[in-house]
Amino acid sequence: SDADTEETFDAGSLRTPIVAVLGHVDHGKTTLLDRIRGSAVQEGEAGAITQHIGATAVPLSTISEMAGALVDPTDFDLPGLLFIDTPGHHSFSTLRSRGGALADIAVLVVDVNDGFQPQTEEAINILKRTGTPFVVAANKVDTTPGWNPQNGQPIQQSLEQQSERATSRLNENLYELIGDLSDEGFSADFYWRVQDFQSNIGVVPLSAMTGEGIPDLLTVLMGLSQRYMKEEMSVDVAGPGVGTVLEVKDEQGFGATLDVVLYDGVVREGDTVVVGGRDEPIVTEVRALLQPRPNAEIRTEKRFERVEEVRAAAGVKIAAPDLDDAMSGAPVRVVRGDDVDAVTEEVRKELAKIEVDTTED
Ligand code: GDP
């Protein structure tokens, strides 16, 4: 396009894969996300992990620090992982990008003691339908009787510290889980035995509570994205931004705002954007792009800081006039170079598709 000459962007460079967390209630989705945020803060340099709006970015450097010997950062050229903060299959299935799943990959959390439960089955069906690659987090290994917790350690290191009795109890549960996956038509195995993650599901034993196995989970997610999704991650990061609305929220001083996950391109202050609305697409202009202010007091008004531009993949709050009728789950597209009418038509088509899909559910 035309106006991008003030900076030379690397068109076609790789964006961050978007990761969603699914699973049965109480199996540990929220704890897992909290732990990933918390341990990344602990292990990484200050500020290495970035809290976005509705999402958490964990850069490759932080993952490799956490994972130690598991990761050779030179094996990877993807910038890291972006976790969507709202877990659960409802948000997974309502958040779409171009009719597909917004998330590029998923973590299916299963309590090792409970095994498959109704919402595990539902999540599996959604993952099958959308063709989303996933790994299984076999959570709560620390509840195995006689477990000797190894905080934050890679799981195989932790397993070396467990009694034979504890190991065999855990293995029983894990084999049952692998059996359940096989009943669903997935060939699955302990992740360290999986050669081809496209045809086999890797099972990562872990504890969201003690953090053991989390380095392994992050490593497997990086490997999966790097090996099988590199093409999809090759986007024109300098192109017009495209995203999905997570939520429409009133914010003091800004009125109705959009919490958006941007999965393609760049959005800048002043850009014209088209957003899916209740009756028809809304055409408006970005007044401000907002990110959470690090360490902000929750009750202060200045919870956000303004940024001039945001690149995919990222979570961002967009403040703009006329957003009252915008809808969560709707597409957002930046108009740059293209004709406003053409982009509006595209958003209208995407909206129609989303409505058809959700009425099917
Ligand atoms: P969600 O409904 O899937 O988001 O589940 P939560 O993250 O809220 O977890 C449900 C309960 O299980 C909470 O009481 C957590 O503290 C507990 N929990 C989650 N992960 C672990 C774990 O790895 N070990 C243990 N012992 N408890 C866990």
Boltz pocket constraint, residues with backbone or C-beta under 6 A from the ligand:
constraints:
  - pocket:
      binder: B
      contacts: [[A, 23], [A, 24], [A, 25], [A, 26], [A, 27], [A, 28], [A, 29], [A, 30], [A, 31], [A, 32], [A, 87], [A, 139], [A, 140], [A, 141], [A, 142], [A, 143], [A, 206], [A, 207], [A, 208], [A, 209], [A, 210]]
      max_distance: 6.0
